[in-house]
Amino acid sequence: MVEIPERFESAINTITQEELRTRGITRQQFRERVEKRIINDQKNSPTIGAEAPDFELEILDAKGQRTGEHQKLSSYRGTPVGLVFGSYT
């Protein structure tokens, strides 16, 4: 059994039957998914102060088109870097 933070416990308890039907799951299955996510996050998330894993991304031009040029996070070592993850499509 996993200790579920209050905000997630609240989401489990307040999700409507309609939302559960839309997802095709039961409340118990929803709880199990939340627990699995918590366990995965605890195992795989970096800790505060830990070194970020190195990765490489393609540089896009001003219009968001691919350039074929790549940049590694490690090339910015010693320089503050802000990372924003999300979908912009």
VENKAUR-V805015 format. One record per helix or strand of 3 or more residues. SS is the DSSP state (2 for helix, 1 for strand). FROM is the first residue (numbers start at 0). TO is the last residue. If there is no record, write none. Layout:
# VENKAUR-V805015
ss:SS from:FROM to:TO
ss:SS from:FROM to:TO
This chain:
# VENKAUR-V805015
ss:2 from:5 to:13
ss:2 from:16 to:22
ss:2 from:26 to:43
ss:1 from:55 to:59
ss:1 from:65 to:71
ss:2 from:72 to:75
